[in-house]
Amino acid sequence: MTSNQPSSSSSSLPAASSDSQGPDEVSSSDPSSSSWEPMLCSEAEEGQAPLSLELLYHLAQTSSSSDAVMVAAHQLMLETGFVPQGCELQSGEMPAGWRSAGGVYRLQYSHPLCENSLVSVVALCMGPVLAINATLKVNESVDTIPKLTLNPRSYVTTQCPGESAAAAFKDLKKLSRIFKDQLAYPLIAAARAAMSLPVAFGLAALPPELLLRVLRLLDVVSVVRLSSVCRHFHIATADSALWRHLYQRDFTGSSLSRPIDTDWKEVYKRYHKNRSELLRGRRLPLYRSFPPQPWNPRDIFQPLPIPIHPPVPGIIGGEYDQRPNLPRGLLPRPRFDPIGPPRDPERRPPNFRPAGGRPADVRRGFI
């Protein structure tokens, strides 16, 4: 029995070593291991892709660049909070019937922030361009979001289709920004507006103190334009503390020792108007900066430059335009065309012959 114990212990060591090396090998080859960190498409660098996109791309079995872009679009809709509709899905699977013949793609979603709403995303391949249309249905009303047009070759590499999404995609940050800003976020905003719900994201959803900090970073033109967007922004941009900060920032060296109830917006407006008038006075036109010169009689006898084209009779020009300070009485009178005064219409020329007449000396014609 004593001889069997070392053999049993020695036989158990290789098994333990093989078990200890197994998880390391799996973690290095399996993309779903714990070595992958949570990542969004907007955070992916070149050569990287989120784990969820890797799973979608692997199970979707894409065959073209348009298929890959629609897989990425589905991932971006999931990142925004949309829930696929129509069937029960497992993690890492595309909805059933998302791809059909002829390059047509159909997806349906709902959103927790927009109850009783249905979003239909339909994409169509139009040559090298993929046109994505989104339709929002809230209760009985139907709203359409402006069409989004993408070029799949701008976001898919030449290695697509392949086994890795990190090698198949490029510029995921740009694709995420364009898709969410032009399709996903407008869908949520339109759905909540149709249901008369408050804004859930964006600048209007910020608390007043955070909105005021953002407004302090803008220039005056942007603040004024933002005040005309809606009533909420009009009230926020009318804050006296905001205009006091803008006054102190734009007019360096100005005094801030004023009463507490000072309307800093009016103070800023007055100083801005004064500065604009001062700058306008420094930019007077050239003809205003030189006063008119007095008339000099010597100008009459100075020879005028020979014009390239001769003056046309009957048109005022030449001296009238080149020397506007000369008195008009000293300039020659306008000429006539033809030269000379008009003739008397009643006066007959010396060789006048009435219509149908003949010369006085008929024989002269035969000589």
Contacts in CASP RR format, 6 or more apart in sequence:
PFRMAT RR
TARGET T0000
AUTHOR 0000-0000-0000
METHOD contacts of the structure
MODEL  1
MTSNQPSSSSSSLPAASSDSQGPDEVSSSDPSSSSWEPMLCSEAEEGQAP
LSLELLYHLAQTSSSSDAVMVAAHQLMLETGFVPQGCELQSGEMPAGWRS
AGGVYRLQYSHPLCENSLVSVVALCMGPVLAINATLKVNESVDTIPKLTL
NPRSYVTTQCPGESAAAAFKDLKKLSRIFKDQLAYPLIAAARAAMSLPVA
FGLAALPPELLLRVLRLLDVVSVVRLSSVCRHFHIATADSALWRHLYQRD
FTGSSLSRPIDTDWKEVYKRYHKNRSELLRGRRLPLYRSFPPQPWNPRDI
FQPLPIPIHPPVPGIIGGEYDQRPNLPRGLLPRPRFDPIGPPRDPERRPP
NFRPAGGRPADVRRGFI
26 33 0 8 1.000
27 33 0 8 1.000
27 34 0 8 1.000
27 35 0 8 1.000
28 35 0 8 1.000
31 51 0 8 1.000
31 54 0 8 1.000
31 55 0 8 1.000
32 51 0 8 1.000
32 55 0 8 1.000
36 51 0 8 1.000
38 50 0 8 1.000
38 51 0 8 1.000
39 48 0 8 1.000
39 50 0 8 1.000
39 51 0 8 1.000
40 50 0 8 1.000
40 79 0 8 1.000
40 176 0 8 1.000
41 49 0 8 1.000
41 50 0 8 1.000
41 53 0 8 1.000
41 72 0 8 1.000
41 75 0 8 1.000
41 76 0 8 1.000
41 79 0 8 1.000
41 172 0 8 1.000
41 173 0 8 1.000
41 175 0 8 1.000
41 176 0 8 1.000
42 172 0 8 1.000
42 173 0 8 1.000
42 176 0 8 1.000
42 177 0 8 1.000
43 173 0 8 1.000
44 50 0 8 1.000
44 169 0 8 1.000
44 172 0 8 1.000
44 173 0 8 1.000
46 170 0 8 1.000
47 166 0 8 1.000
47 167 0 8 1.000
47 170 0 8 1.000
48 166 0 8 1.000
48 172 0 8 1.000
49 57 0 8 1.000
49 164 0 8 1.000
49 165 0 8 1.000
49 166 0 8 1.000
49 169 0 8 1.000
49 172 0 8 1.000
50 75 0 8 1.000
52 75 0 8 1.000
52 78 0 8 1.000
52 91 0 8 1.000
52 92 0 8 1.000
53 71 0 8 1.000
53 72 0 8 1.000
53 75 0 8 1.000
53 165 0 8 1.000
53 169 0 8 1.000
54 164 0 8 1.000
54 165 0 8 1.000
54 166 0 8 1.000
55 91 0 8 1.000
55 92 0 8 1.000
56 71 0 8 1.000
56 74 0 8 1.000
56 75 0 8 1.000
56 92 0 8 1.000
56 93 0 8 1.000
56 94 0 8 1.000
56 165 0 8 1.000
57 68 0 8 1.000
57 71 0 8 1.000
57 164 0 8 1.000
57 165 0 8 1.000
57 168 0 8 1.000
58 163 0 8 1.000
58 165 0 8 1.000
59 92 0 8 1.000
59 93 0 8 1.000
59 94 0 8 1.000
60 67 0 8 1.000
60 71 0 8 1.000
60 94 0 8 1.000
61 161 0 8 1.000
62 68 0 8 1.000
62 71 0 8 1.000
62 160 0 8 1.000
62 161 0 8 1.000
62 162 0 8 1.000
62 168 0 8 1.000
63 161 0 8 1.000
64 152 0 8 1.000
64 160 0 8 1.000
64 161 0 8 1.000
65 152 0 8 1.000
65 153 0 8 1.000
65 156 0 8 1.000
65 160 0 8 1.000
66 103 0 8 1.000
66 105 0 8 1.000
66 123 0 8 1.000
66 125 0 8 1.000
66 130 0 8 1.000
66 152 0 8 1.000
67 99 0 8 1.000
67 161 0 8 1.000
68 152 0 8 1.000
68 155 0 8 1.000
68 156 0 8 1.000
68 160 0 8 1.000
68 161 0 8 1.000
68 168 0 8 1.000
68 169 0 8 1.000
69 130 0 8 1.000
69 150 0 8 1.000
69 152 0 8 1.000
69 155 0 8 1.000
69 156 0 8 1.000
69 175 0 8 1.000
70 98 0 8 1.000
70 99 0 8 1.000
70 105 0 8 1.000
70 107 0 8 1.000
70 123 0 8 1.000
70 130 0 8 1.000
71 94 0 8 1.000
72 155 0 8 1.000
72 169 0 8 1.000
72 172 0 8 1.000
72 175 0 8 1.000
72 179 0 8 1.000
73 107 0 8 1.000
73 121 0 8 1.000
73 123 0 8 1.000
73 132 0 8 1.000
73 179 0 8 1.000
74 84 0 8 1.000
74 94 0 8 1.000
74 95 0 8 1.000
74 98 0 8 1.000
74 107 0 8 1.000
76 175 0 8 1.000
76 176 0 8 1.000
76 179 0 8 1.000
76 180 0 8 1.000
76 184 0 8 1.000
77 107 0 8 1.000
77 109 0 8 1.000
77 121 0 8 1.000
77 184 0 8 1.000
78 84 0 8 1.000
79 176 0 8 1.000
79 180 0 8 1.000
80 180 0 8 1.000
80 184 0 8 1.000
80 185 0 8 1.000
80 188 0 8 1.000
81 111 0 8 1.000
81 112 0 8 1.000
82 109 0 8 1.000
82 110 0 8 1.000
82 111 0 8 1.000
82 119 0 8 1.000
82 184 0 8 1.000
83 109 0 8 1.000
83 110 0 8 1.000
83 111 0 8 1.000
83 112 0 8 1.000
84 95 0 8 1.000
84 107 0 8 1.000
84 108 0 8 1.000
84 109 0 8 1.000
85 108 0 8 1.000
85 109 0 8 1.000
85 110 0 8 1.000
85 118 0 8 1.000
86 95 0 8 1.000
86 96 0 8 1.000
86 108 0 8 1.000
87 95 0 8 1.000
87 96 0 8 1.000
89 95 0 8 1.000
95 107 0 8 1.000
95 108 0 8 1.000
97 106 0 8 1.000
98 105 0 8 1.000
98 106 0 8 1.000
98 107 0 8 1.000
99 105 0 8 1.000
100 106 0 8 1.000
102 125 0 8 1.000
103 124 0 8 1.000
103 125 0 8 1.000
104 122 0 8 1.000
104 123 0 8 1.000
104 124 0 8 1.000
104 125 0 8 1.000
105 121 0 8 1.000
105 122 0 8 1.000
105 123 0 8 1.000
105 124 0 8 1.000
106 120 0 8 1.000
106 121 0 8 1.000
106 122 0 8 1.000
107 120 0 8 1.000
107 121 0 8 1.000
108 118 0 8 1.000
108 119 0 8 1.000
108 120 0 8 1.000
108 121 0 8 1.000
109 118 0 8 1.000
109 119 0 8 1.000
109 121 0 8 1.000
110 117 0 8 1.000
110 118 0 8 1.000
110 119 0 8 1.000
111 117 0 8 1.000
111 119 0 8 1.000
111 187 0 8 1.000
111 188 0 8 1.000
111 191 0 8 1.000
113 188 0 8 1.000
113 191 0 8 1.000
113 192 0 8 1.000
113 197 0 8 1.000
113 200 0 8 1.000
114 138 0 8 1.000
114 188 0 8 1.000
114 191 0 8 1.000
114 192 0 8 1.000
114 195 0 8 1.000
114 197 0 8 1.000
115 195 0 8 1.000
116 138 0 8 1.000
116 139 0 8 1.000
116 195 0 8 1.000
117 136 0 8 1.000
117 137 0 8 1.000
117 138 0 8 1.000
117 191 0 8 1.000
117 194 0 8 1.000
117 195 0 8 1.000
118 136 0 8 1.000
118 137 0 8 1.000
119 134 0 8 1.000
119 135 0 8 1.000
119 136 0 8 1.000
119 137 0 8 1.000
119 187 0 8 1.000
119 191 0 8 1.000
120 134 0 8 1.000
120 135 0 8 1.000
120 137 0 8 1.000
121 132 0 8 1.000
121 133 0 8 1.000
121 134 0 8 1.000
121 183 0 8 1.000
122 132 0 8 1.000
122 133 0 8 1.000
122 134 0 8 1.000
122 135 0 8 1.000
123 130 0 8 1.000
123 131 0 8 1.000
123 132 0 8 1.000
123 133 0 8 1.000
124 130 0 8 1.000
124 131 0 8 1.000
124 133 0 8 1.000
128 151 0 8 1.000
128 152 0 8 1.000
128 153 0 8 1.000
129 149 0 8 1.000
129 150 0 8 1.000
129 151 0 8 1.000
130 149 0 8 1.000
130 150 0 8 1.000
130 151 0 8 1.000
130 152 0 8 1.000
131 147 0 8 1.000
131 148 0 8 1.000
131 149 0 8 1.000
132 147 0 8 1.000
132 148 0 8 1.000
132 149 0 8 1.000
132 150 0 8 1.000
132 183 0 8 1.000
133 144 0 8 1.000
133 145 0 8 1.000
133 147 0 8 1.000
133 148 0 8 1.000
134 144 0 8 1.000
134 145 0 8 1.000
134 148 0 8 1.000
134 183 0 8 1.000
134 187 0 8 1.000
135 142 0 8 1.000
135 143 0 8 1.000
135 144 0 8 1.000
135 145 0 8 1.000
136 142 0 8 1.000
136 143 0 8 1.000
136 144 0 8 1.000
136 145 0 8 1.000
136 187 0 8 1.000
136 190 0 8 1.000
136 191 0 8 1.000
136 194 0 8 1.000
137 143 0 8 1.000
138 191 0 8 1.000
138 194 0 8 1.000
138 195 0 8 1.000
139 194 0 8 1.000
141 194 0 8 1.000
143 190 0 8 1.000
143 194 0 8 1.000
145 183 0 8 1.000
145 186 0 8 1.000
145 187 0 8 1.000
145 190 0 8 1.000
146 182 0 8 1.000
146 186 0 8 1.000
148 178 0 8 1.000
148 179 0 8 1.000
148 182 0 8 1.000
148 183 0 8 1.000
150 175 0 8 1.000
150 178 0 8 1.000
150 179 0 8 1.000
154 171 0 8 1.000
155 169 0 8 1.000
155 170 0 8 1.000
155 171 0 8 1.000
155 172 0 8 1.000
155 174 0 8 1.000
155 175 0 8 1.000
156 168 0 8 1.000
156 169 0 8 1.000
156 170 0 8 1.000
157 167 0 8 1.000
157 168 0 8 1.000
157 169 0 8 1.000
157 170 0 8 1.000
159 167 0 8 1.000
159 168 0 8 1.000
160 168 0 8 1.000
160 169 0 8 1.000
161 168 0 8 1.000
162 168 0 8 1.000
169 175 0 8 1.000
185 201 0 8 1.000
188 200 0 8 1.000
188 201 0 8 1.000
189 199 0 8 1.000
189 200 0 8 1.000
189 201 0 8 1.000
192 198 0 8 1.000
192 199 0 8 1.000
192 200 0 8 1.000
198 205 0 8 1.000
199 205 0 8 1.000
203 211 0 8 1.000
203 214 0 8 1.000
203 233 0 8 1.000
204 230 0 8 1.000
204 232 0 8 1.000
204 233 0 8 1.000
206 214 0 8 1.000
208 236 0 8 1.000
211 236 0 8 1.000
212 236 0 8 1.000
212 239 0 8 1.000
212 241 0 8 1.000
212 242 0 8 1.000
215 223 0 8 1.000
215 226 0 8 1.000
215 236 0 8 1.000
215 237 0 8 1.000
215 239 0 8 1.000
215 242 0 8 1.000
216 242 0 8 1.000
216 245 0 8 1.000
216 246 0 8 1.000
218 226 0 8 1.000
220 246 0 8 1.000
220 250 0 8 1.000
220 268 0 8 1.000
220 272 0 8 1.000
223 237 0 8 1.000
223 242 0 8 1.000
223 246 0 8 1.000
224 237 0 8 1.000
226 233 0 8 1.000
226 237 0 8 1.000
227 233 0 8 1.000
227 234 0 8 1.000
227 237 0 8 1.000
227 238 0 8 1.000
228 234 0 8 1.000
238 265 0 8 1.000
240 262 0 8 1.000
240 263 0 8 1.000
240 264 0 8 1.000
240 265 0 8 1.000
241 264 0 8 1.000
243 264 0 8 1.000
243 265 0 8 1.000
243 267 0 8 1.000
243 268 0 8 1.000
244 256 0 8 1.000
244 264 0 8 1.000
246 268 0 8 1.000
247 254 0 8 1.000
247 256 0 8 1.000
247 264 0 8 1.000
247 267 0 8 1.000
247 268 0 8 1.000
247 271 0 8 1.000
248 254 0 8 1.000
248 256 0 8 1.000
250 268 0 8 1.000
250 272 0 8 1.000
251 268 0 8 1.000
251 271 0 8 1.000
251 275 0 8 1.000
254 271 0 8 1.000
258 267 0 8 1.000
292 325 0 8 1.000
293 325 0 8 1.000
294 325 0 8 1.000
295 325 0 8 1.000
295 326 0 8 1.000
295 327 0 8 1.000
299 323 0 8 1.000
299 325 0 8 1.000
299 326 0 8 1.000
300 326 0 8 1.000
300 330 0 8 1.000
304 318 0 8 1.000
304 319 0 8 1.000
304 322 0 8 1.000
304 323 0 8 1.000
305 322 0 8 1.000
307 318 0 8 1.000
311 317 0 8 1.000
311 318 0 8 1.000
313 335 0 8 1.000
313 336 0 8 1.000
313 337 0 8 1.000
313 339 0 8 1.000
314 334 0 8 1.000
314 335 0 8 1.000
314 336 0 8 1.000
314 337 0 8 1.000
316 334 0 8 1.000
319 326 0 8 1.000
319 331 0 8 1.000
319 332 0 8 1.000
320 331 0 8 1.000
336 342 0 8 1.000
353 359 0 8 1.000
359 365 0 8 1.000
END
